[in-house]
């Protein structure tokens, strides 16, 4: 890693600052107002659509269900994708050799992610009990996209690298939920505090992978670089685009299927989605640029096709 640090220094910092080491369980207060909001309107933008904006009960429920979907997706991501990836790094099972510091930090962040999954599951259970709402757990859109990508590669070594690329994207993106929930005073305090803990840890994970990728990338042969790099734009959009299937499922509990489609289509026109994705992906795009991905024409073309960058044509 670019940053030199002894094992003792690394451990001391993590033991003091990691949420799993210092945070208390965040409880939704017994006296929480039944009209309280569990998710920011600025993130679940569908609640501002005229078809439902005037119905406070529907708005409140859609926001609570949106939080449940976010929390369920967090559990899936941490347990099924990110932590298996950290475990692969811990056990030195990648098909390239990594610095010892990369492995020692991976043990710490493995603990972080398990704790994030625990907190998300616990908070989701509390919100379900407090609101009386239920949401059938659905496979997040990003997991379906990863499955499709894995079907297109052969060999366990390449599959492990695809999952690592997926994890790097997920850990370096700055999601609107992590940014906006802690800062929104209209959201229930326990939700804000829990997500703030998660966001604080993720800053360290972002920094880890921002150092990791430039070390890891040159260790790959050119063929593998191209195969992996071409997946980055797809994974970025997968994480940052609205999960339309999940949104439709939530909305159809209150409006017709046709109305749900109208709400989603009018709330998320392509040009707005493209702009929002580029803004949220800025740090990851800069990382890909610094790593040298954009110097490979096939990869640069995929980023351009995904409306993430503009490639000059001569």
N, C-alpha and C positions, 0 to 999 in steps of 0.2 A: 504494500500500500504506500501511497505517496507520503502519508503522514506517519512519521516514526513515533512509536509510543511503546513503552514497556508493558508487559502483561499486568504488572501491579497497577500501573496508572490507569489502564483500560478498565480493570476490574473495579478499582476504587470509584471511578466516575459512574459506572453503571450501577453499582450497589447503592449509591447515594441518590441518583436521579431517576432511575427506572420506575415507572408506575407500579409495577408488580412488587417493588421493594418498599414503596413509601405511601401508596394511596390506600384510602379506606373504601369500603363498599359504598357505592352511591345508591341511595334509596329514594324512590318516588314518595314524597311525603304523604302521610295519611290524609292530610287536609288539603291535598291538591284540588283546586277548583275543577269541576267537571267540564268547564269550558276552556281549560288550559290547553295550550298548543304544545305538541310534542315534536314538531319539525318546522323548519323555517319556510314561510311562504316563498321566500326568494329562491329556495332550492326546488321545492315542489311547485313549479310555476303553473301547473294545470289548475290550481285552485283559484287563479285569477281570471280564468276564462268565464265569460258572461253566462254560460250555461249552468255554472255551479257557484260562482262567486257570491251571489246574493243569499245563498243558503248556508248559514253559519254552522248548522249541524253537519252538513255534508263536508264543508271545508275542514272542520275539526277532525272528522273521521278519516278523510283522505290523507290529512297530514299525519295522523297517528299510524295509519296503515303504511304510509310511505316510510316512516321511521322503522316500522317492523320489517319491511322489505330490506331496508338498508342494513339493519342489524343482522338479519338472517344471511344476507349476502356477505357481510363481514365474517361471520362464523365460517361459512363455506370457503371463502378466500383464504383465511388464516389456516384452517385445519387441512384443507384438501390440496392447496397449492403452495402457499408461502412457507409453512413450516416443513413440509416434505423437502422443499428446496433448501432451506437452511440446514436440515439434517444431512442432505447430500453434501453440502459444503463442510459441515462439521466432520463427517466421516471421510472426507477427501475422496469422494466417489465420482467427482466430475472427471471427464476424460482429459483434463489438463491439470497441471500442478499449480496450486495457489499458495501465496505466502501464508505463514503460520498465523499471522494476525487476522487474516480473513476468516480463518477457521475459529479462532478463539472468540472473536466478536459474534460469529454466527451462533455460538452456544447461547450467548446472552440474548440475542434478538429472537432466538427460538423461544426462550422463556417469555419474552415480551408478547410475541404473537399468540402464544397459548393463553396468556392472560387477557389479551384483547378479545379473543373468542369467548372466554368465560364471561367477561364483563358484558359483551354484546348479547350473549344468550340470557344472562341474568336480567339485564335491563329490558330485553324484549318480553321476558316472562312477566316482569312487573307491569309493563305497559298493557299487556293483554289482560292481566287481572284487574288493573285499575280502570280500563276503559270498557271492558266487556267485549271488545272486538276480537275477531279471530281472522287470521290470514293464513291460507294454505301455503306452506313453504313451496316455493317454485325454484327451479334451477335458474340461477342468474344468467343473463345473456352472455356475460363475459366467459362463463364456464363452458357454454355451448360453443362459443367461438374457439376457445382453446382446444376443445375436443375435435373440432373440425380441422384445426391446424395439425394436431397430432396424427390424424388419419392420413395426412399428406406426406408424412416422413416415415422412414424405415430405420430400424436399428435403435436399440435401447440408448446408446450413447447420444444419438441425435435427439431422441425424445427428451432426455434429461436436459439437454441444452435448450430445447424449445421451452420447457417448463421454467428454466432459469431465466430466459429472455422475458417470458410472461411475468415472472416475479419482479425482475428489474423494472419493467414498465409500471407495474402496480405500486411498487415502493418509491418510485421517483415522481410519479404524478401527484399533483396537489388537488385533491377532490374538493368540490364546493361544499360537500357535507362537513368535511374536517375543518374547512375554513370558516364556514358561516354558522354552524350550530353553536359553538362556544360563544360567539360574539352576539348572538341574537337574544335580547332580553325578553322577548315574548315566549321563548321556549322554556319548558319545565326545567328547573335548576339541576335536577339529577341527570337529565339528558345532556345538558350543557357541560357539566363537570366530567361526566364519563367520556364524552367525545373529546374534551380538552385534554384529558390524560392520554388518550389514544394519539391525538395530534402531536403532543409533545414528544412521545416516543418515536413517532414516524419521522420527525425531523432528523433524529439520529440515524434511522434506517435509510432515509434519503441520502444523507451524507455518506453512509457506508457504501451504498451502491454507486454513488457519484464517484467515489474513489475506486470501487471494485471494477466497474466496466472498463475504464481505460487500461487497467492492468490485465484484465481477462481477455479483452478483444484481440490484442496482438498475438495471443497464444493460439488462436484459431487459424486454420489454413484458409486460404482465400475462398474455397468452395463453401466451407461451413459458414464463413462470414456472410457470404451473399445469401445463403439459405436462411440464416437467422435474421439478418438485417432486414430482409424483405418482409418479415413478420411484424417488426416493430410498429409500423403505421397501423396495421390491422389491430394490434393489441391496444394501442393508444385510443383509437376510436371506440373499440369495444368497451373500454372502461369509462370513457367520458361521454359517449352518446347516451341520450335517454333510453332506459330500458322500456321500450314501447310495449312489449308483451306484458311486463309486470304492471305498467301503468294502466293498460287496457283492462287487465284483470281487476285491478282496484276500482277503477271508474265504473265498470259494468255492475258493480254492486249498488250503484246509485243512479245511473243513467242507462239508456239503451246502448247496444253495441255500436250503432251508427253514431250516436251522440259522442260516445267515448272516442271514436275515430276522429270525429270533427275536432274535439277538444285537443287531442294530441297533435293532429296535423297543423292546426292553427297556432298552437302554443310553440311548436318546434319546427318552424320552416327551415329548409336546408341551409340557407345562408346564415341564419342565426346560429344553428347548431355548429356549422363549420367555424364560425367566429369564436363561439364559446369554447369549442374543443381546442382550437389553436391557442387561445389565451391560457386555458388550464394546463396545456401540455408544454408551455414555454420552457420550463426548466428541463423537462425530459428531452425536448427537441434540441436545446442547447447542448445537453450532454451527448446526444447522438452526433451532433456536429463536431464537438471537441474530440470525440473518440475516433472520428475519421470515417464514419459510416457514409456520409454524404459524398465522399470522394469516389464511392463505388457506384457507377451509373445505374445499375439495375436497382440498387437500394434507393438512390435518390429519386428514381422514377416512381417507385412505390409511394414514397412520401408525397410526391407531387400529385399522384393519382388519388391519394387520400385527402387532398386539399389541406395538407399540413404545412407544406412549403411551396415556394415557387422556384423552380430550377431554371436558370438562364439557358436559353437555347441559342447556339451560335449558327 
